[in-house]
Amino acid sequence: MSHESDLRESIRAGYAAAALQVAEGGTACCGSSNVEIDENFGSGLYGKAERESLPAEAVAASLGCGNPLAVADLREGERVLDLGSGGGIDVLLSARRVGSSGKAYGLDMTEEMLALAVANAKKAEAQNVEFLKGTIEAIPLPAGTIDVVISNCVINLSVDKPSVFAEMFRVLTPGGRIGISDVVSDDDLSPTERAERGDYVGCIAGALSFTEYHQGLEAAGFTGVEITPTHSVADGMHSAIVRAVKPADPALPAATKAASPGTSCCG
């Protein structure tokens, strides 16, 4: 197996174990076996009313570093996609905000998390949700079908972040937007220094710097990129809110233009 495949399998195994732990009556933190709720990760970053309105298992399986719904500004009738939906907490909260005329999708690569999310949706009697199995580097939805992409401390886990950014751009409708919580590093920290502060499965080693994140989203075609740190999760590492927009009349990203053949007429 390649290094990337090894990392992906470690992440999958870590979150599968977290899902099983919750199913057995425990809680989980950022893919680890720790059953205590970390102050920087998990359900404590949601409001009390939000936590109490959901199945206990959805709350216990919350592994994120923020609350993307606090910045996504979801509206009635919108279609929202949660990348790395885990136990479904953000999908269920999104479904309530978009109402019966909207829809909330959750995407996860871990069968155990998907099973937990489906069970939580049934307990919550949520009708406008759908959970999909797949990776965030290859989203199993058609282009231009999503109004808002959210994610909670998952993109830092990807081993191919340019593909994640490109896929978010692809599935969004023109004028669509992202509202993401993620771990971001200070620009002066090298990848080695980031790894010293925490492992990949623990949501630290794979984090992009502020500049890398900004440039990656712009390279995919996004505009209006804003990255705002909210709290520290390690020395030089921050939970951050990431916002960006797909232009209403998007031009092809530079990388796509370079790869696309031109057309000609009459010689």
C-alpha positions as CSV (number, residue, x, y, z in Angstrom):
1,M,0.0,0.0,0.0
2,S,1.1,3.6,-0.7
3,H,1.7,6.1,2.1
4,E,-1.6,7.8,1.2
5,S,-3.5,4.5,1.3
6,D,-2.0,3.7,4.7
7,L,-3.1,7.1,6.0
8,R,-6.6,6.7,4.6
9,E,-7.0,3.3,6.2
10,S,-5.7,4.6,9.5
11,I,-8.3,7.4,9.4
12,R,-11.1,5.0,8.4
13,A,-10.2,2.5,11.2
14,G,-10.0,5.3,13.8
15,Y,-13.4,6.6,13.0
16,A,-14.9,3.2,12.6
17,A,-13.7,2.5,16.2
18,A,-15.2,5.8,17.3
19,A,-18.6,4.9,15.8
20,L,-18.6,1.5,17.5
21,Q,-17.7,3.0,20.8
22,V,-20.6,5.4,20.6
23,A,-22.9,2.5,19.6
24,E,-21.8,0.7,22.7
25,G,-22.8,3.7,24.9
26,G,-19.6,5.8,25.0
27,T,-18.4,9.0,23.4
28,A,-15.5,9.6,21.1
29,C,-13.0,12.4,20.4
30,C,-11.5,13.2,17.0
31,G,-11.0,9.5,16.0
32,S,-9.3,8.5,19.2
33,S,-10.3,6.0,21.8
34,N,-10.6,8.8,24.4
35,V,-14.1,8.7,25.8
36,E,-13.8,12.2,27.4
37,I,-15.1,15.2,25.5
38,D,-12.2,17.4,24.6
39,E,-12.6,21.1,25.1
40,N,-11.3,21.8,21.6
41,F,-13.3,19.1,19.8
42,G,-16.7,17.6,19.9
43,S,-20.2,18.4,21.1
44,G,-19.2,21.0,23.6
45,L,-18.8,23.4,20.6
46,Y,-22.5,23.3,20.0
47,G,-25.2,25.2,22.0
48,K,-27.0,23.4,24.7
49,A,-30.3,23.7,22.9
50,E,-28.8,22.1,19.8
51,R,-27.4,19.2,21.8
52,E,-30.6,18.5,23.7
53,S,-32.7,18.5,20.5
54,L,-30.8,15.5,18.9
55,P,-30.4,11.8,19.7
56,A,-27.7,11.2,22.3
57,E,-25.7,9.1,19.9
58,A,-25.5,11.9,17.4
59,V,-24.1,14.2,20.1
60,A,-21.7,11.6,21.4
61,A,-20.3,11.0,17.9
62,S,-19.6,14.6,17.3
63,L,-15.9,14.8,16.5
64,G,-15.5,18.2,14.9
65,C,-13.5,21.3,15.9
66,G,-16.3,23.8,15.5
67,N,-19.9,24.4,14.5
68,P,-20.1,25.0,10.7
69,L,-23.8,25.7,10.9
70,A,-23.1,28.8,13.0
71,V,-21.6,30.4,9.8
72,A,-23.3,28.6,6.9
73,D,-26.5,30.7,7.2
74,L,-28.7,27.9,5.8
75,R,-32.0,29.0,4.3
76,E,-35.4,27.3,3.7
77,G,-35.3,25.1,0.6
78,E,-31.6,24.9,0.2
79,R,-29.6,21.7,-0.5
80,V,-26.7,21.2,1.8
81,L,-23.9,18.6,1.8
82,D,-21.8,17.7,4.9
83,L,-18.4,16.3,4.0
84,G,-17.4,13.6,6.5
85,S,-20.8,13.6,8.2
86,G,-19.8,11.1,10.9
87,G,-22.7,10.4,13.3
88,G,-24.9,12.9,11.5
89,I,-25.1,15.8,14.0
90,D,-24.5,18.5,11.3
91,V,-26.8,16.8,8.8
92,L,-29.7,16.6,11.3
93,L,-29.3,20.2,12.3
94,S,-29.0,21.3,8.7
95,A,-32.2,19.4,7.8
96,R,-34.1,21.4,10.3
97,R,-32.9,24.7,9.0
98,V,-33.6,24.0,5.3
99,G,-37.0,22.6,6.1
100,S,-39.1,20.1,4.2
101,S,-38.5,21.9,0.9
102,G,-34.8,21.5,1.3
103,K,-32.5,18.5,1.7
104,A,-29.4,17.6,3.7
105,Y,-26.9,15.1,2.4
106,G,-24.1,13.5,4.5
107,L,-21.1,11.9,2.9
108,D,-18.8,9.5,4.8
109,M,-16.4,6.7,3.8
110,T,-16.8,4.7,7.0
111,E,-19.6,2.1,7.1
112,E,-19.8,2.1,10.8
113,M,-20.4,5.9,10.9
114,L,-22.9,5.7,8.2
115,A,-24.9,3.0,10.0
116,L,-24.8,5.2,13.2
117,A,-26.0,8.3,11.2
118,V,-28.9,6.4,9.6
119,A,-30.0,5.2,13.0
120,N,-29.8,8.7,14.4
121,A,-31.8,10.1,11.5
122,K,-34.6,7.5,12.2
123,K,-34.6,8.5,15.9
124,A,-34.8,12.1,15.0
125,E,-37.6,11.3,12.5
126,A,-35.7,13.3,9.8
127,Q,-37.3,12.9,6.4
128,N,-35.2,15.2,4.3
129,V,-31.8,13.6,4.8
130,E,-29.7,11.2,2.8
131,F,-26.4,9.6,3.7
132,L,-24.0,8.6,1.0
133,K,-20.9,6.4,1.1
134,G,-17.9,7.7,-0.6
135,T,-14.8,9.9,-0.2
136,I,-14.6,13.7,-0.1
137,E,-12.1,13.5,-3.0
138,A,-14.7,12.0,-5.3
139,I,-18.2,13.2,-4.2
140,P,-20.9,10.9,-5.6
141,L,-23.3,13.7,-6.6
142,P,-23.8,15.4,-10.0
143,A,-22.3,18.8,-10.7
144,G,-24.2,21.9,-9.8
145,T,-26.7,20.2,-7.4
146,I,-25.7,21.6,-4.0
147,D,-26.3,25.1,-2.6
148,V,-24.1,24.9,0.5
149,V,-21.1,22.6,1.4
150,I,-20.3,22.3,5.1
151,S,-17.7,20.2,6.9
152,N,-16.5,19.9,10.4
153,C,-12.8,19.1,11.0
154,V,-12.6,16.6,8.1
155,I,-10.7,18.3,5.2
156,N,-7.5,18.3,7.3
157,L,-7.7,14.5,7.2
158,S,-7.7,14.3,3.4
159,V,-4.5,13.1,1.7
160,D,-5.5,14.9,-1.5
161,K,-6.9,18.3,-0.6
162,P,-6.8,19.9,-4.1
163,S,-9.2,17.2,-5.2
164,V,-11.5,18.0,-2.2
165,F,-11.5,21.7,-3.2
166,A,-12.2,20.8,-6.8
167,E,-15.0,18.5,-5.9
168,M,-16.7,21.1,-3.7
169,F,-16.5,23.6,-6.5
170,R,-17.9,21.0,-9.0
171,V,-21.0,20.0,-7.0
172,L,-21.9,23.6,-6.0
173,T,-24.5,25.6,-8.0
174,P,-23.2,28.9,-9.4
175,G,-23.4,31.3,-6.5
176,G,-23.2,28.4,-4.0
177,R,-21.0,28.7,-0.9
178,I,-19.0,26.8,1.7
179,G,-19.1,27.2,5.4
180,I,-16.4,24.9,7.0
181,S,-14.8,24.4,10.3
182,D,-11.3,23.0,10.1
183,V,-7.9,22.9,11.7
184,V,-5.4,25.4,10.2
185,S,-1.8,26.0,11.0
186,D,0.2,29.2,11.3
187,D,2.1,29.9,8.1
188,D,5.5,29.6,9.8
189,L,5.0,25.9,10.9
190,S,6.5,23.3,8.6
191,P,4.7,20.0,8.0
192,T,7.2,18.3,10.3
193,E,6.4,20.8,13.1
194,R,2.7,20.3,12.6
195,A,3.2,16.6,12.9
196,E,5.0,17.1,16.2
197,R,1.9,18.7,17.6
198,G,-0.5,15.8,16.9
199,D,-1.0,12.9,14.5
200,Y,-3.0,12.7,11.3
201,V,-6.0,10.9,12.7
202,G,-6.1,13.3,15.6
203,C,-6.8,16.2,13.1
204,I,-3.5,18.0,13.5
205,A,-0.7,16.6,11.3
206,G,-2.6,17.0,8.0
207,A,-3.7,20.6,8.5
208,L,-2.9,23.2,5.9
209,S,-1.5,26.6,6.7
210,F,-3.6,29.7,6.4
211,T,-1.9,30.6,3.1
212,E,-2.0,27.1,1.7
213,Y,-5.8,26.8,2.4
214,H,-6.4,30.2,0.8
215,Q,-4.4,29.4,-2.3
216,G,-6.0,26.0,-2.6
217,L,-9.5,27.3,-2.6
218,E,-8.6,30.1,-5.1
219,A,-6.9,27.6,-7.4
220,A,-10.1,25.5,-7.4
221,G,-12.1,28.6,-8.6
222,F,-13.5,30.0,-5.3
223,T,-13.7,33.7,-4.6
224,G,-14.3,35.7,-1.4
225,V,-12.1,33.3,0.6
226,E,-12.1,34.1,4.3
227,I,-10.3,32.1,7.0
228,T,-11.0,33.2,10.6
229,P,-9.4,31.4,13.6
230,T,-11.7,30.8,16.5
231,H,-9.7,29.0,19.1
232,S,-6.3,27.3,19.6
233,V,-6.1,23.5,19.4
234,A,-2.3,23.2,19.8
235,D,0.7,25.5,19.7
236,G,0.4,27.3,16.4
237,M,-2.7,25.3,15.3
238,H,-6.2,26.7,15.3
239,S,-9.8,25.8,14.7
240,A,-10.9,28.1,12.0
241,I,-14.0,29.1,10.0
242,V,-13.6,28.9,6.3
243,R,-15.9,30.7,3.9
244,A,-15.8,31.0,0.1
245,V,-18.2,31.4,-2.8
246,K,-18.5,29.8,-6.2
247,P,-19.0,32.7,-8.6
248,A,-22.4,33.0,-10.1
249,D,-20.8,32.9,-13.6
250,P,-17.7,30.9,-12.8
251,A,-14.8,30.8,-15.1
252,L,-12.9,27.6,-15.3
253,P,-10.1,27.2,-12.7
254,A,-6.7,27.9,-14.2
255,A,-5.7,24.2,-13.9
256,T,-8.7,23.1,-15.8
257,K,-8.2,25.7,-18.5
258,A,-4.6,24.5,-19.1
259,A,-5.8,20.9,-19.5
260,S,-8.9,21.7,-21.7
261,P,-8.5,21.5,-25.5
262,G,-9.7,24.4,-27.5
263,T,-12.2,24.4,-30.3
264,S,-11.8,25.6,-33.9
265,C,-13.9,26.0,-37.0
266,C,-13.2,25.8,-40.7
267,G,-9.5,25.1,-40.5
